Every structure is written in structure tokens, then in C-alpha cells.
Amino acid sequence: MILQKLKASVSQAGVISRTDLANQYGISPDGIEAMMATWVKRGVIIRQSGRKDPQDIHYRLAHQNEIQCFSMI
């Protein structure tokens, strides 16, 4: 149920930060990260980190036919 609410919040906002989701639902940012990982793995939501601050995480809905790429250095 909470996963559906998180997805709905992302859908409504367009782009929303991990901090905003944590404040909205009273959950720690790490808890949000763990729950959002389910949607990210399914390709429903895209996780983006900030250019200046990699800890600044935002989420948005994936467009149809969009694939999220991961790079490991």
C-alpha cells in the first residue's frame, strides 16, 4: 500500500526529492530509498542524483520505453 502511495506522490509531483517524500510520509530517507528501489528495479520510476551533490536524490516516473542506465566506476 505504501509503495502505491509513494508512486502516486511521484506521479503527482512530476519530480520529487527523497527528502520531501521522507517528510511527507514520516519515514527516514534511507527507508524511502529502500522502498523506492522496488519501483526503480521494475523500471517504473527513475532515480536521479544531483550533479553538485550526489546525496541530493530525486525521483520521477519513467517514460514508456525509457531505460535507466547504471554506471559503476
PDB file with SEQRES, HELIX, SHEET and CRYST1 records, atoms N, CA, C and O in Angstrom:
SEQRES   1 A   73  MET ILE LEU GLN LYS LEU LYS ALA SER VAL SER GLN ALA          
SEQRES   2 A   73  GLY VAL ILE SER ARG THR ASP LEU ALA ASN GLN TYR GLY          
SEQRES   3 A   73  ILE SER PRO ASP GLY ILE GLU ALA MET MET ALA THR TRP          
SEQRES   4 A   73  VAL LYS ARG GLY VAL ILE ILE ARG GLN SER GLY ARG LYS          
SEQRES   5 A   73  ASP PRO GLN ASP ILE HIS TYR ARG LEU ALA HIS GLN ASN          
SEQRES   6 A   73  GLU ILE GLN CYS PHE SER MET ILE                              
HELIX    1 AA1 ILE A    2  ALA A   13  1                                  12    
HELIX    2 AA2 ARG A   18  TYR A   25  1                                   8    
HELIX    3 AA3 PRO A   29  ARG A   42  1                                  14    
SHEET    1 AA1 3 VAL A  15  SER A  17  0                                        
SHEET    2 AA1 3 ILE A  57  LEU A  61 -1                                        
SHEET    3 AA1 3 ILE A  45  SER A  49 -1                                        
CRYST1    1.000    1.000    1.000  90.00  90.00  90.00 P 1           1          
ATOM      1  N   MET A   1       0.825  -1.191   0.000  1.00  0.00           N  
ATOM      2  CA  MET A   1       0.000   0.000   0.000  1.00  0.00           C  
ATOM      3  C   MET A   1       0.871   1.257   0.000  1.00  0.00           C  
ATOM      4  O   MET A   1       0.601   2.198  -0.746  1.00  0.00           O  
ATOM      5  N   ILE A   2       1.911   1.275   0.832  1.00  0.00           N  
ATOM      6  CA  ILE A   2       2.775   2.449   0.890  1.00  0.00           C  
ATOM      7  C   ILE A   2       3.510   2.637  -0.436  1.00  0.00           C  
ATOM      8  O   ILE A   2       3.771   3.770  -0.842  1.00  0.00           O  
ATOM      9  N   LEU A   3       3.846   1.535  -1.113  1.00  0.00           N  
ATOM     10  CA  LEU A   3       4.522   1.664  -2.404  1.00  0.00           C  
ATOM     11  C   LEU A   3       3.632   2.377  -3.414  1.00  0.00           C  
ATOM     12  O   LEU A   3       4.111   3.204  -4.191  1.00  0.00           O  
ATOM     13  N   GLN A   4       2.347   2.064  -3.407  1.00  0.00           N  
ATOM     14  CA  GLN A   4       1.409   2.730  -4.311  1.00  0.00           C  
ATOM     15  C   GLN A   4       1.293   4.214  -3.973  1.00  0.00           C  
ATOM     16  O   GLN A   4       1.195   5.049  -4.871  1.00  0.00           O  
ATOM     17  N   LYS A   5       1.305   4.543  -2.687  1.00  0.00           N  
ATOM     18  CA  LYS A   5       1.230   5.946  -2.270  1.00  0.00           C  
ATOM     19  C   LYS A   5       2.483   6.706  -2.690  1.00  0.00           C  
ATOM     20  O   LYS A   5       2.399   7.855  -3.124  1.00  0.00           O  
ATOM     21  N   LEU A   6       3.641   6.069  -2.564  1.00  0.00           N  
ATOM     22  CA  LEU A   6       4.885   6.711  -2.994  1.00  0.00           C  
ATOM     23  C   LEU A   6       4.861   6.966  -4.501  1.00  0.00           C  
ATOM     24  O   LEU A   6       5.234   8.044  -4.963  1.00  0.00           O  
ATOM     25  N   LYS A   7       4.423   5.972  -5.254  1.00  0.00           N  
ATOM     26  CA  LYS A   7       4.327   6.126  -6.712  1.00  0.00           C  
ATOM     27  C   LYS A   7       3.355   7.246  -7.070  1.00  0.00           C  
ATOM     28  O   LYS A   7       3.627   8.037  -7.973  1.00  0.00           O  
ATOM     29  N   ALA A   8       2.232   7.318  -6.373  1.00  0.00           N  
ATOM     30  CA  ALA A   8       1.249   8.374  -6.630  1.00  0.00           C  
ATOM     31  C   ALA A   8       1.831   9.750  -6.323  1.00  0.00           C  
ATOM     32  O   ALA A   8       1.555  10.710  -7.043  1.00  0.00           O  
ATOM     33  N   SER A   9       2.625   9.857  -5.273  1.00  0.00           N  
ATOM     34  CA  SER A   9       3.253  11.139  -4.927  1.00  0.00           C  
ATOM     35  C   SER A   9       4.220  11.578  -6.010  1.00  0.00           C  
ATOM     36  O   SER A   9       4.270  12.757  -6.361  1.00  0.00           O  
ATOM     37  N   VAL A  10       4.991  10.637  -6.542  1.00  0.00           N  
ATOM     38  CA  VAL A  10       5.929  10.951  -7.624  1.00  0.00           C  
ATOM     39  C   VAL A  10       5.153  11.367  -8.868  1.00  0.00           C  
ATOM     40  O   VAL A  10       5.517  12.334  -9.539  1.00  0.00           O  
ATOM     41  N   SER A  11       4.097  10.644  -9.170  1.00  0.00           N  
ATOM     42  CA  SER A  11       3.276  10.953 -10.339  1.00  0.00           C  
ATOM     43  C   SER A  11       2.659  12.342 -10.239  1.00  0.00           C  
ATOM     44  O   SER A  11       2.636  13.093 -11.214  1.00  0.00           O  
ATOM     45  N   GLN A  12       2.164  12.672  -9.065  1.00  0.00           N  
ATOM     46  CA  GLN A  12       1.517  13.969  -8.862  1.00  0.00           C  
ATOM     47  C   GLN A  12       2.522  15.114  -8.925  1.00  0.00           C  
ATOM     48  O   GLN A  12       2.229  16.168  -9.490  1.00  0.00           O  
ATOM     49  N   ALA A  13       3.704  14.911  -8.348  1.00  0.00           N  
ATOM     50  CA  ALA A  13       4.698  15.985  -8.284  1.00  0.00           C  
ATOM     51  C   ALA A  13       5.487  16.128  -9.584  1.00  0.00           C  
ATOM     52  O   ALA A  13       5.992  17.211  -9.881  1.00  0.00           O  
ATOM     53  N   GLY A  14       5.597  15.070 -10.347  1.00  0.00           N  
ATOM     54  CA  GLY A  14       6.444  15.105 -11.540  1.00  0.00           C  
ATOM     55  C   GLY A  14       7.859  14.692 -11.175  1.00  0.00           C  
ATOM     56  O   GLY A  14       8.340  13.647 -11.615  1.00  0.00           O  
ATOM     57  N   VAL A  15       8.519  15.505 -10.379  1.00  0.00           N  
ATOM     58  CA  VAL A  15       9.837  15.195  -9.815  1.00  0.00           C  
ATOM     59  C   VAL A  15       9.768  15.549  -8.340  1.00  0.00           C  
ATOM     60  O   VAL A  15       9.302  16.628  -7.976  1.00  0.00           O  
ATOM     61  N   ILE A  16      10.234  14.638  -7.488  1.00  0.00           N  
ATOM     62  CA  ILE A  16      10.177  14.879  -6.045  1.00  0.00           C  
ATOM     63  C   ILE A  16      11.451  14.348  -5.393  1.00  0.00           C  
ATOM     64  O   ILE A  16      11.981  13.313  -5.797  1.00  0.00           O  
ATOM     65  N   SER A  17      11.926  15.053  -4.401  1.00  0.00           N  
ATOM     66  CA  SER A  17      13.163  14.652  -3.735  1.00  0.00           C  
ATOM     67  C   SER A  17      12.901  13.571  -2.691  1.00  0.00           C  
ATOM     68  O   SER A  17      11.790  13.426  -2.179  1.00  0.00           O  
ATOM     69  N   ARG A  18      13.947  12.827  -2.395  1.00  0.00           N  
ATOM     70  CA  ARG A  18      13.870  11.800  -1.358  1.00  0.00           C  
ATOM     71  C   ARG A  18      13.525  12.435  -0.015  1.00  0.00           C  
ATOM     72  O   ARG A  18      12.760  11.870   0.767  1.00  0.00           O  
ATOM     73  N   THR A  19      14.091  13.610   0.248  1.00  0.00           N  
ATOM     74  CA  THR A  19      13.824  14.321   1.499  1.00  0.00           C  
ATOM     75  C   THR A  19      12.360  14.717   1.609  1.00  0.00           C  
ATOM     76  O   THR A  19      11.756  14.571   2.672  1.00  0.00           O  
ATOM     77  N   ASP A  20      11.782  15.217   0.518  1.00  0.00           N  
ATOM     78  CA  ASP A  20      10.369  15.603   0.534  1.00  0.00           C  
ATOM     79  C   ASP A  20       9.462  14.397   0.783  1.00  0.00           C  
ATOM     80  O   ASP A  20       8.491  14.491   1.534  1.00  0.00           O  
ATOM     81  N   LEU A  21       9.780  13.269   0.155  1.00  0.00           N  
ATOM     82  CA  LEU A  21       8.995  12.054   0.393  1.00  0.00           C  
ATOM     83  C   LEU A  21       9.121  11.605   1.846  1.00  0.00           C  
ATOM     84  O   LEU A  21       8.136  11.203   2.465  1.00  0.00           O  
ATOM     85  N   ALA A  22      10.331  11.674   2.384  1.00  0.00           N  
ATOM     86  CA  ALA A  22      10.555  11.272   3.778  1.00  0.00           C  
ATOM     87  C   ALA A  22       9.747  12.147   4.726  1.00  0.00           C  
ATOM     88  O   ALA A  22       9.133  11.646   5.668  1.00  0.00           O  
ATOM     89  N   ASN A  23       9.746  13.445   4.482  1.00  0.00           N  
ATOM     90  CA  ASN A  23       8.974  14.361   5.327  1.00  0.00           C  
ATOM     91  C   ASN A  23       7.475  14.135   5.178  1.00  0.00           C  
ATOM     92  O   ASN A  23       6.736  14.182   6.161  1.00  0.00           O  
ATOM     93  N   GLN A  24       7.029  13.892   3.958  1.00  0.00           N  
ATOM     94  CA  GLN A  24       5.605  13.704   3.682  1.00  0.00           C  
ATOM     95  C   GLN A  24       5.051  12.462   4.387  1.00  0.00           C  
ATOM     96  O   GLN A  24       3.923  12.480   4.880  1.00  0.00           O  
ATOM     97  N   TYR A  25       5.836  11.390   4.435  1.00  0.00           N  
ATOM     98  CA  TYR A  25       5.350  10.131   4.998  1.00  0.00           C  
ATOM     99  C   TYR A  25       5.919   9.811   6.378  1.00  0.00           C  
ATOM    100  O   TYR A  25       5.573   8.784   6.962  1.00  0.00           O  
ATOM    101  N   GLY A  26       6.781  10.671   6.906  1.00  0.00           N  
ATOM    102  CA  GLY A  26       7.340  10.442   8.236  1.00  0.00           C  
ATOM    103  C   GLY A  26       8.244   9.223   8.299  1.00  0.00           C  
ATOM    104  O   GLY A  26       8.274   8.507   9.299  1.00  0.00           O  
ATOM    105  N   ILE A  27       8.976   8.997   7.222  1.00  0.00           N  
ATOM    106  CA  ILE A  27       9.889   7.857   7.110  1.00  0.00           C  
ATOM    107  C   ILE A  27      11.293   8.411   6.885  1.00  0.00           C  
ATOM    108  O   ILE A  27      11.450   9.485   6.304  1.00  0.00           O  
ATOM    109  N   SER A  28      12.303   7.694   7.336  1.00  0.00           N  
ATOM    110  CA  SER A  28      13.680   8.148   7.130  1.00  0.00           C  
ATOM    111  C   SER A  28      14.019   8.120   5.637  1.00  0.00           C  
ATOM    112  O   SER A  28      13.444   7.330   4.888  1.00  0.00           O  
ATOM    113  N   PRO A  29      14.947   8.975   5.201  1.00  0.00           N  
ATOM    114  CA  PRO A  29      15.367   8.948   3.796  1.00  0.00           C  
ATOM    115  C   PRO A  29      15.881   7.569   3.361  1.00  0.00           C  
ATOM    116  O   PRO A  29      15.659   7.157   2.222  1.00  0.00           O  
ATOM    117  N   ASP A  30      16.561   6.864   4.257  1.00  0.00           N  
ATOM    118  CA  ASP A  30      17.030   5.514   3.924  1.00  0.00           C  
ATOM    119  C   ASP A  30      15.861   4.555   3.720  1.00  0.00           C  
ATOM    120  O   ASP A  30      15.921   3.671   2.867  1.00  0.00           O  
ATOM    121  N   GLY A  31      14.809   4.729   4.494  1.00  0.00           N  
ATOM    122  CA  GLY A  31      13.608   3.915   4.326  1.00  0.00           C  
ATOM    123  C   GLY A  31      12.940   4.179   2.985  1.00  0.00           C  
ATOM    124  O   GLY A  31      12.494   3.253   2.308  1.00  0.00           O  
ATOM    125  N   ILE A  32      12.876   5.457   2.608  1.00  0.00           N  
ATOM    126  CA  ILE A  32      12.324   5.831   1.295  1.00  0.00           C  
ATOM    127  C   ILE A  32      13.157   5.196   0.193  1.00  0.00           C  
ATOM    128  O   ILE A  32      12.615   4.644  -0.765  1.00  0.00           O  
ATOM    129  N   GLU A  33      14.472   5.275   0.330  1.00  0.00           N  
ATOM    130  CA  GLU A  33      15.386   4.706  -0.667  1.00  0.00           C  
ATOM    131  C   GLU A  33      15.123   3.211  -0.853  1.00  0.00           C  
ATOM    132  O   GLU A  33      15.065   2.723  -1.982  1.00  0.00           O  
ATOM    133  N   ALA A  34      14.966   2.495   0.242  1.00  0.00           N  
ATOM    134  CA  ALA A  34      14.728   1.052   0.173  1.00  0.00           C  
ATOM    135  C   ALA A  34      13.397   0.734  -0.511  1.00  0.00           C  
ATOM    136  O   ALA A  34      13.317  -0.190  -1.321  1.00  0.00           O  
ATOM    137  N   MET A  35      12.363   1.494  -0.185  1.00  0.00           N  
ATOM    138  CA  MET A  35      11.053   1.236  -0.791  1.00  0.00           C  
ATOM    139  C   MET A  35      11.023   1.640  -2.261  1.00  0.00           C  
ATOM    140  O   MET A  35      10.428   0.943  -3.084  1.00  0.00           O  
ATOM    141  N   MET A  36      11.653   2.745  -2.593  1.00  0.00           N  
ATOM    142  CA  MET A  36      11.652   3.202  -3.981  1.00  0.00           C  
ATOM    143  C   MET A  36      12.483   2.289  -4.874  1.00  0.00           C  
ATOM    144  O   MET A  36      12.280   2.256  -6.087  1.00  0.00           O  
ATOM    145  N   ALA A  37      13.421   1.545  -4.280  1.00  0.00           N  
ATOM    146  CA  ALA A  37      14.238   0.608  -5.058  1.00  0.00           C  
ATOM    147  C   ALA A  37      13.368  -0.416  -5.776  1.00  0.00           C  
ATOM    148  O   ALA A  37      13.726  -0.886  -6.856  1.00  0.00           O  
ATOM    149  N   THR A  38      12.234  -0.765  -5.188  1.00  0.00           N  
ATOM    150  CA  THR A  38      11.304  -1.702  -5.824  1.00  0.00           C  
ATOM    151  C   THR A  38      10.807  -1.147  -7.150  1.00  0.00           C  
ATOM    152  O   THR A  38      10.811  -1.853  -8.159  1.00  0.00           O  
ATOM    153  N   TRP A  39      10.378   0.114  -7.156  1.00  0.00           N  
ATOM    154  CA  TRP A  39       9.875   0.745  -8.384  1.00  0.00           C  
ATOM    155  C   TRP A  39      11.001   0.978  -9.383  1.00  0.00           C  
ATOM    156  O   TRP A  39      10.800   0.841 -10.590  1.00  0.00           O  
ATOM    157  N   VAL A  40      12.179   1.327  -8.888  1.00  0.00           N  
ATOM    158  CA  VAL A  40      13.321   1.565  -9.779  1.00  0.00           C  
ATOM    159  C   VAL A  40      13.701   0.267 -10.488  1.00  0.00           C  
ATOM    160  O   VAL A  40      13.947   0.275 -11.694  1.00  0.00           O  
ATOM    161  N   LYS A  41      13.751  -0.840  -9.763  1.00  0.00           N  
ATOM    162  CA  LYS A  41      14.095  -2.134 -10.364  1.00  0.00           C  
ATOM    163  C   LYS A  41      13.078  -2.556 -11.413  1.00  0.00           C  
ATOM    164  O   LYS A  41      13.435  -3.192 -12.405  1.00  0.00           O  
ATOM    165  N   ARG A  42      11.825  -2.210 -11.204  1.00  0.00           N  
ATOM    166  CA  ARG A  42      10.764  -2.550 -12.164  1.00  0.00           C  
ATOM    167  C   ARG A  42      10.750  -1.611 -13.366  1.00  0.00           C  
ATOM    168  O   ARG A  42      10.044  -1.862 -14.343  1.00  0.00           O  
ATOM    169  N   GLY A  43      11.520  -0.538 -13.300  1.00  0.00           N  
ATOM    170  CA  GLY A  43      11.568   0.410 -14.407  1.00  0.00           C  
ATOM    171  C   GLY A  43      10.413   1.386 -14.433  1.00  0.00           C  
ATOM    172  O   GLY A  43      10.180   2.039 -15.450  1.00  0.00           O  
ATOM    173  N   VAL A  44       9.684   1.498 -13.332  1.00  0.00           N  
ATOM    174  CA  VAL A  44       8.526   2.387 -13.250  1.00  0.00           C  
ATOM    175  C   VAL A  44       8.956   3.800 -12.879  1.00  0.00           C  
ATOM    176  O   VAL A  44       8.391   4.779 -13.366  1.00  0.00           O  
ATOM    177  N   ILE A  45       9.957   3.898 -12.017  1.00  0.00           N  
ATOM    178  CA  ILE A  45      10.436   5.188 -11.521  1.00  0.00           C  
ATOM    179  C   ILE A  45      11.928   5.302 -11.788  1.00  0.00           C  
ATOM    180  O   ILE A  45      12.667   4.323 -11.681  1.00  0.00           O  
ATOM    181  N   ILE A  46      12.360   6.499 -12.135  1.00  0.00           N  
ATOM    182  CA  ILE A  46      13.774   6.792 -12.379  1.00  0.00           C  
ATOM    183  C   ILE A  46      14.341   7.509 -11.164  1.00  0.00           C  
ATOM    184  O   ILE A  46      13.733   8.446 -10.647  1.00  0.00           O  
ATOM    185  N   ARG A  47      15.506   7.065 -10.712  1.00  0.00           N  
ATOM    186  CA  ARG A  47      16.219   7.688  -9.593  1.00  0.00           C  
ATOM    187  C   ARG A  47      17.324   8.558 -10.181  1.00  0.00           C  
ATOM    188  O   ARG A  47      18.115   8.095 -11.003  1.00  0.00           O  
ATOM    189  N   GLN A  48      17.375   9.818  -9.757  1.00  0.00           N  
ATOM    190  CA  GLN A  48      18.383  10.752 -10.253  1.00  0.00           C  
ATOM    191  C   GLN A  48      19.125  11.366  -9.077  1.00  0.00           C  
ATOM    192  O   GLN A  48      18.520  11.723  -8.066  1.00  0.00           O  
ATOM    193  N   SER A  49      20.442  11.487  -9.217  1.00  0.00           N  
ATOM    194  CA  SER A  49      21.220  12.162  -8.178  1.00  0.00           C  
ATOM    195  C   SER A  49      21.667  13.513  -8.711  1.00  0.00           C  
ATOM    196  O   SER A  49      21.836  13.701  -9.916  1.00  0.00           O  
ATOM    197  N   GLY A  50      21.856  14.449  -7.789  1.00  0.00           N  
ATOM    198  CA  GLY A  50      22.242  15.799  -8.170  1.00  0.00           C  
ATOM    199  C   GLY A  50      23.655  15.862  -8.719  1.00  0.00           C  
ATOM    200  O   GLY A  50      24.509  15.055  -8.350  1.00  0.00           O  
ATOM    201  N   ARG A  51      23.899  16.812  -9.593  1.00  0.00           N  
ATOM    202  CA  ARG A  51      25.234  16.967 -10.167  1.00  0.00           C  
ATOM    203  C   ARG A  51      26.206  17.548  -9.153  1.00  0.00           C  
ATOM    204  O   ARG A  51      27.352  17.107  -9.056  1.00  0.00           O  
ATOM    205  N   LYS A  52      25.749  18.531  -8.405  1.00  0.00           N  
ATOM    206  CA  LYS A  52      26.622  19.165  -7.417  1.00  0.00           C  
ATOM    207  C   LYS A  52      26.704  18.348  -6.138  1.00  0.00           C  
ATOM    208  O   LYS A  52      27.766  18.262  -5.522  1.00  0.00           O  
ATOM    209  N   ASP A  53      25.600  17.755  -5.740  1.00  0.00           N  
ATOM    210  CA  ASP A  53      25.553  16.968  -4.509  1.00  0.00           C  
ATOM    211  C   ASP A  53      24.952  15.600  -4.810  1.00  0.00           C  
ATOM    212  O   ASP A  53      23.736  15.482  -4.961  1.00  0.00           O  
ATOM    213  N   PRO A  54      25.786  14.563  -4.899  1.00  0.00           N  
ATOM    214  CA  PRO A  54      25.270  13.226  -5.214  1.00  0.00           C  
ATOM    215  C   PRO A  54      24.274  12.691  -4.188  1.00  0.00           C  
ATOM    216  O   PRO A  54      23.526  11.759  -4.484  1.00  0.00           O  
ATOM    217  N   GLN A  55      24.253  13.263  -2.995  1.00  0.00           N  
ATOM    218  CA  GLN A  55      23.302  12.837  -1.968  1.00  0.00           C  
ATOM    219  C   GLN A  55      21.920  13.444  -2.182  1.00  0.00           C  
ATOM    220  O   GLN A  55      20.962  13.062  -1.510  1.00  0.00           O  
ATOM    221  N   ASP A  56      21.815  14.380  -3.110  1.00  0.00           N  
ATOM    222  CA  ASP A  56      20.541  15.035  -3.430  1.00  0.00           C  
ATOM    223  C   ASP A  56      19.800  14.153  -4.440  1.00  0.00           C  
ATOM    224  O   ASP A  56      19.987  14.293  -5.649  1.00  0.00           O  
ATOM    225  N   ILE A  57      18.966  13.251  -3.940  1.00  0.00           N  
ATOM    226  CA  ILE A  57      18.283  12.248  -4.764  1.00  0.00           C  
ATOM    227  C   ILE A  57      16.869  12.712  -5.096  1.00  0.00           C  
ATOM    228  O   ILE A  57      16.137  13.190  -4.230  1.00  0.00           O  
ATOM    229  N   HIS A  58      16.497  12.561  -6.374  1.00  0.00           N  
ATOM    230  CA  HIS A  58      15.149  12.880  -6.836  1.00  0.00           C  
ATOM    231  C   HIS A  58      14.587  11.682  -7.591  1.00  0.00           C  
ATOM    232  O   HIS A  58      15.334  10.867  -8.133  1.00  0.00           O  
ATOM    233  N   TYR A  59      13.267  11.588  -7.619  1.00  0.00           N  
ATOM    234  CA  TYR A  59      12.578  10.519  -8.333  1.00  0.00           C  
ATOM    235  C   TYR A  59      11.578  11.122  -9.306  1.00  0.00           C  
ATOM    236  O   TYR A  59      11.008  12.185  -9.058  1.00  0.00           O  
ATOM    237  N   ARG A  60      11.376  10.420 -10.422  1.00  0.00           N  
ATOM    238  CA  ARG A  60      10.359  10.803 -11.399  1.00  0.00           C  
ATOM    239  C   ARG A  60       9.868   9.537 -12.082  1.00  0.00           C  
ATOM    240  O   ARG A  60      10.544   8.509 -12.070  1.00  0.00           O  
ATOM    241  N   LEU A  61       8.679   9.625 -12.680  1.00  0.00           N  
ATOM    242  CA  LEU A  61       8.148   8.473 -13.407  1.00  0.00           C  
ATOM    243  C   LEU A  61       8.951   8.252 -14.678  1.00  0.00           C  
ATOM    244  O   LEU A  61       9.373   9.206 -15.331  1.00  0.00           O  
ATOM    245  N   ALA A  62       9.156   7.003 -15.020  1.00  0.00           N  
ATOM    246  CA  ALA A  62       9.830   6.657 -16.264  1.00  0.00           C  
ATOM    247  C   ALA A  62       8.839   6.809 -17.416  1.00  0.00           C  
ATOM    248  O   ALA A  62       7.657   6.493 -17.285  1.00  0.00           O  
ATOM    249  N   HIS A  63       9.337   7.290 -18.525  1.00  0.00           N  
ATOM    250  CA  HIS A  63       8.521   7.370 -19.731  1.00  0.00           C  
ATOM    251  C   HIS A  63       8.461   5.980 -20.359  1.00  0.00           C  
ATOM    252  O   HIS A  63       9.339   5.146 -20.137  1.00  0.00           O  
ATOM    253  N   GLN A  64       7.430   5.750 -21.132  1.00  0.00           N  
ATOM    254  CA  GLN A  64       7.307   4.468 -21.813  1.00  0.00           C  
ATOM    255  C   GLN A  64       8.535   4.273 -22.702  1.00  0.00           C  
ATOM    256  O   GLN A  64       8.966   5.209 -23.376  1.00  0.00           O  
ATOM    257  N   ASN A  65       9.091   3.081 -22.709  1.00  0.00           N  
ATOM    258  CA  ASN A  65      10.277   2.716 -23.490  1.00  0.00           C  
ATOM    259  C   ASN A  65      11.565   3.352 -22.982  1.00  0.00           C  
ATOM    260  O   ASN A  65      12.580   3.294 -23.675  1.00  0.00           O  
ATOM    261  N   GLU A  66      11.559   3.951 -21.805  1.00  0.00           N  
ATOM    262  CA  GLU A  66      12.771   4.549 -21.244  1.00  0.00           C  
ATOM    263  C   GLU A  66      13.480   3.511 -20.378  1.00  0.00           C  
ATOM    264  O   GLU A  66      12.848   2.781 -19.614  1.00  0.00           O  
ATOM    265  N   ILE A  67      14.786   3.461 -20.511  1.00  0.00           N  
ATOM    266  CA  ILE A  67      15.586   2.519 -19.743  1.00  0.00           C  
ATOM    267  C   ILE A  67      16.546   3.309 -18.872  1.00  0.00           C  
ATOM    268  O   ILE A  67      17.187   4.251 -19.336  1.00  0.00           O  
ATOM    269  N   GLN A  68      16.643   2.920 -17.605  1.00  0.00           N  
ATOM    270  CA  GLN A  68      17.583   3.577 -16.707  1.00  0.00           C  
ATOM    271  C   GLN A  68      18.930   2.882 -16.822  1.00  0.00           C  
ATOM    272  O   GLN A  68      19.011   1.655 -16.757  1.00  0.00           O  
ATOM    273  N   CYS A  69      19.982   3.666 -16.994  1.00  0.00           N  
ATOM    274  CA  CYS A  69      21.335   3.127 -17.107  1.00  0.00           C  
ATOM    275  C   CYS A  69      22.086   3.339 -15.806  1.00  0.00           C  
ATOM    276  O   CYS A  69      21.964   4.382 -15.165  1.00  0.00           O  
ATOM    277  N   PHE A  70      22.853   2.351 -15.431  1.00  0.00           N  
ATOM    278  CA  PHE A  70      23.689   2.439 -14.242  1.00  0.00           C  
ATOM    279  C   PHE A  70      25.136   2.361 -14.688  1.00  0.00           C  
ATOM    280  O   PHE A  70      25.469   1.594 -15.591  1.00  0.00           O  
ATOM    281  N   SER A  71      25.982   3.136 -14.073  1.00  0.00           N  
ATOM    282  CA  SER A  71      27.409   3.030 -14.369  1.00  0.00           C  
ATOM    283  C   SER A  71      28.156   2.792 -13.073  1.00  0.00           C  
ATOM    284  O   SER A  71      27.859   3.401 -12.045  1.00  0.00           O  
ATOM    285  N   MET A  72      29.110   1.917 -13.136  1.00  0.00           N  
ATOM    286  CA  MET A  72      29.930   1.615 -11.966  1.00  0.00           C  
ATOM    287  C   MET A  72      31.369   1.961 -12.303  1.00  0.00           C  
ATOM    288  O   MET A  72      31.922   1.511 -13.307  1.00  0.00           O  
ATOM    289  N   ILE A  73      31.951   2.762 -11.449  1.00  0.00           N  
ATOM    290  CA  ILE A  73      33.339   3.184 -11.690  1.00  0.00           C  
ATOM    291  C   ILE A  73      34.209   2.643 -10.586  1.00  0.00           C  
ATOM    292  O   ILE A  73      35.418   2.873 -10.583  1.00  0.00           O  
TER     293      ILE A  73                                                      
END                                                                             
